[in-house]
């Protein structure tokens, strides 16, 4: 029987013909990395291949590593297999990986979203035969509101808090969500302050992305200075002693999980904005359709439910594969573990 | 509806009591009387009757959304709330509706009587005329309890601020079985109307559990009166105008369930309200709570059942005497009148008994009495300050409950289900099992007792150690032992294990214990009082 072009083994997603892994979760010799979040770009590979703009990001997280940067649509051939990276729109410099061998094309999305967010390179549909897709939000309950409306809500929230003499604290993980928030905050309302983890990562990406000015909160920052302004912090800062300096404050979280009332209440956060870096239900379905694929492999997220829908309702040859990307757990929980790792390193 | 939905959204998005009260107060100051009355009704669990069953709601919502029913069910398991799931999966609305809350409720009431086709059409039109949150609120009114972290106490406080009427007076006005269809805001809240009060109970005074080292904080023990905390149904029996009314603590009028108390009319004068505990009473002895439970659920009380499980009222307190509200008198004085009343009447004939008060010289002596609780079929002791008035609701200071230590047993986690509300999408509802002949036999379910962090940890473990899935339920590898506490235990033919426990909850996670060291079913059976 013919070996599939990509297989899922105990180390990651593997292309045997090329001897290359994609987003491996155990140390391997050669690994293509879709994006900089910790569950996709892990420690210990001998050589990393990723988008050039992702190079400083993973170097910041992983230290001195052996890494090659590639441009969008730049084909690189390994043992006859053609690889190329295409924007996934998830966060800055996040890629889908296109793999082609003897006319057969597979695409692995990594994480992706279809709506342009004004910062990450916009998702590009890539024609393929087999589409390996995430489905973190693969339920019809998830429907995103256009980002312009969400940011208008966020800025109104900030302005109201300011009028009431309170500081706004906005939680979003330090790589990706934090910069997306920064980018669209209305700085005519006030100043943007940052937590150390956010500030460090933002400094790293400023090299390639244009972002508004931020001020790091240090030991010397006074309470009065911060008052009424907005603070962008990683979710792990919630409930920490660091936050006491901001009293009186109001907290908000921006995540796709904020769709659920339960998730909002569980985190004891004052306000939840539904803003995700993953595709929603319609986004996932539209992306699959645009690839023109026949086979779909659903990885992390509501995989069983999503692939059943694809099979039974839409007639795709769809199945699931287990990966070690954060499965079924919430984005916020993922964020916490990611942040913890980053903070340890810092 | 817009204002009401906005209010619910505000209440739902904060966990600060002050902000909730402020939002409610400002709503009560602005809304019209009909909307105010319905808001009070809804927040005190007086919803209109469900006009459409949930099976049809699901079916119609999926039809409009164009998704298969199984996908709706899967989504529902994950979202954890039916009203919320429907609101989420419906297509985004393009229209909007300016109908008021009371108009919507009136339509929902009328909807019950309409043929199915018209119900469907009504829902279709209205779902698509509301935004996401309004839809959620609309669905909540249609389907179920409105649990949004607003207690009746909190609502009453806001209403008091908005109307300048004393909180306790309002609490009293809001008691009983009124609905917005039978009264008006003016009549219920603003006017004083004697006939409305005929069947009205007083708000119950509830005690908090004692805190650690409470003995030091309570002052001289001579100031305290002790009683057993009887294990039955806390109730008020009202005798007014030659009628008897029986109210349970859940503000339910249960007169018909206890025909025994009609006999009070022959011995107790009009204008009397007694606070007490309904207890099963067989052969001159207080029976087990489980015996009472077989009566609670029945629609029709057969003669045989009444004979098998007769009940009495064990009186704690007297709230009204000679038609006067005496709640402000000291407890000792109220009890004096009550004791006299019971002494003077043919009390055992009519099934009225006295919950005996006790005084102790030392806390050690009180503790000795508390040890006898199980034997006497009580749940522990009540501590009441002798000069305390009868307050409204749960208050600290004058009354305390000092319950017996719960039964405990070490059991193995075998099944898990996703929780609801703030635990939606987390596996927090667990089933526990005990050893029986080398096999694990399910004996109890428990949902509470772990911290949020522990729940998160267990949830994570469950997702990685699932053996089988049955809809929302998963069986898991037997690996973890938990200490389970419960209040009561009795034999039961309805349970696989043959044992029913009352109020089981998780006491702690025994990470130190391998599953082999969990208890056996025989260990559990040994706890049943002889």
Interface residues (C-beta under 8 A of the other chain):
Chain A: X139 X140 X141 X142 X143 X259 X260 X261 X262 X263 X264 X265 X266 X268 X270 X271 X272 X302 X305 X308 X309 X312 X313 X327 X328 X329 X330 X333
Chain B: X12 X13 X14 X15 X65 X67 X68 X70 X71 X72 X74 X75 X78 X79 X80 X81 X84 X85 X88 X89 X92 X149 X419 X420 X421 X422 X423 X424 X425 X426 X452 X456 X460 X463
